[in-house]
């Protein structure tokens, strides 16, 4: 009981010290907010200079093959051939702007010997600007082909149909990455720097004399970081709701619990670095080695589906990736903790491993 009481006292003291540190407050609350505002204004709109299109080709005519080939070679449409269900799912996540279906027999010759048929495009009714731009552009392509084939009739037509998706904006998709960035900054950067300063000033050595055990110090610091992390996440989340009209699709309990689990996991890395390093000269390079892959390969600033497939298979095991993915699934897809089994499994393994390392390498000075 005395051991737990010591943990509780240290947790309160660490929290009070944090709120008295203006620099720590800036980098924990204000600095991530700056990124949120920047990305919010960049990705708040839905303008797009080109269109990412899912293509479902059911035709084997010579004309349809030529049409697909020339469309792929153009600069306006980024074509990806796939099936309808996969295209619809990815369109709901914002990976595709529209779905273009080429039916069987499209491009077959009519009685006058001209290729004919009707294309079908599926669009998101909640994204009218991109949908209308895509339809107008594609209709312009067909009109130019029609003008070459016949002067009056239009044998090639475009039929547009609405399809219901999650209707995510780019900011909705980016918010989870920004929250992950905040968790990484709090759990690794501030931890590794703060502890090395305490070693230099002799604060940890005095705690050891108190006596305070290593596990008590680590647990108390973890509780402090989880508490501060939840404040930082809440601050960013409320800003996203009030200023950028973020549409929360999940439940707040799952969001809060998963955020605490993710913060506890990432804190272990900061604790391992801070516990092992004797000073900032040792902590800084190790921090960079660990955080740089997380920063650029975990889907913080750009989605992982843009990476090569082999790299996607690797990045899913980076500790921050399941955290960002899980937050994104809760925030934008309405998932609960029960739906995040794979993400929680990876986070659980990393948490166990990194805390064992943190206890093993911890040094008081």
Secondary structure as the mmCIF struct_conf table of DSSP 4:
data_model
#
loop_
_struct_conf.conf_type_id
_struct_conf.id
_struct_conf.beg_label_comp_id
_struct_conf.beg_label_asym_id
_struct_conf.beg_label_seq_id
_struct_conf.end_label_comp_id
_struct_conf.end_label_asym_id
_struct_conf.end_label_seq_id
HELX_RH_AL_P HELX_RH_AL_P1 UNK A 2 UNK A 20
HELX_RH_AL_P HELX_RH_AL_P2 UNK A 22 UNK A 25
HELX_RH_PI_P HELX_RH_PI_P1 UNK A 26 UNK A 30
HELX_RH_AL_P HELX_RH_AL_P3 UNK A 31 UNK A 43
BEND BEND1 UNK A 44 UNK A 45
BEND BEND2 UNK A 49 UNK A 50
STRN STRN1 UNK A 51 UNK A 57
HELX_RH_AL_P HELX_RH_AL_P4 UNK A 62 UNK A 73
BEND BEND3 UNK A 74 UNK A 76
STRN STRN2 UNK A 77 UNK A 81
HELX_RH_AL_P HELX_RH_AL_P5 UNK A 84 UNK A 92
TURN_TY1_P TURN_TY1_P1 UNK A 93 UNK A 94
BEND BEND4 UNK A 95 UNK A 95
BEND BEND5 UNK A 97 UNK A 97
STRN STRN3 UNK A 98 UNK A 102
TURN_TY1_P TURN_TY1_P2 UNK A 104 UNK A 107
STRN STRN4 UNK A 108 UNK A 109
TURN_TY1_P TURN_TY1_P3 UNK A 111 UNK A 112
BEND BEND6 UNK A 113 UNK A 113
STRN STRN5 UNK A 115 UNK A 123
TURN_TY1_P TURN_TY1_P4 UNK A 125 UNK A 126
HELX_RH_AL_P HELX_RH_AL_P6 UNK A 128 UNK A 149
BEND BEND7 UNK A 151 UNK A 152
STRN STRN6 UNK A 156 UNK A 162
HELX_RH_AL_P HELX_RH_AL_P7 UNK A 170 UNK A 184
HELX_RH_PI_P HELX_RH_PI_P2 UNK A 185 UNK A 189
HELX_RH_AL_P HELX_RH_AL_P8 UNK A 190 UNK A 201
TURN_TY1_P TURN_TY1_P5 UNK A 202 UNK A 202
HELX_RH_AL_P HELX_RH_AL_P9 UNK A 203 UNK A 209
TURN_TY1_P TURN_TY1_P6 UNK A 210 UNK A 211
HELX_RH_AL_P HELX_RH_AL_P10 UNK A 214 UNK A 243
BEND BEND8 UNK A 244 UNK A 244
BEND BEND9 UNK A 250 UNK A 250
HELX_RH_AL_P HELX_RH_AL_P11 UNK A 252 UNK A 276
BEND BEND10 UNK A 278 UNK A 279
HELX_RH_AL_P HELX_RH_AL_P12 UNK A 280 UNK A 297
BEND BEND11 UNK A 298 UNK A 302
HELX_RH_3T_P HELX_RH_3T_P1 UNK A 304 UNK A 306
BEND BEND12 UNK A 307 UNK A 307
HELX_RH_AL_P HELX_RH_AL_P13 UNK A 309 UNK A 315
TURN_TY1_P TURN_TY1_P7 UNK A 316 UNK A 317
BEND BEND13 UNK A 318 UNK A 318
HELX_RH_AL_P HELX_RH_AL_P14 UNK A 319 UNK A 333
HELX_RH_3T_P HELX_RH_3T_P2 UNK A 337 UNK A 339
HELX_RH_AL_P HELX_RH_AL_P15 UNK A 341 UNK A 361
#
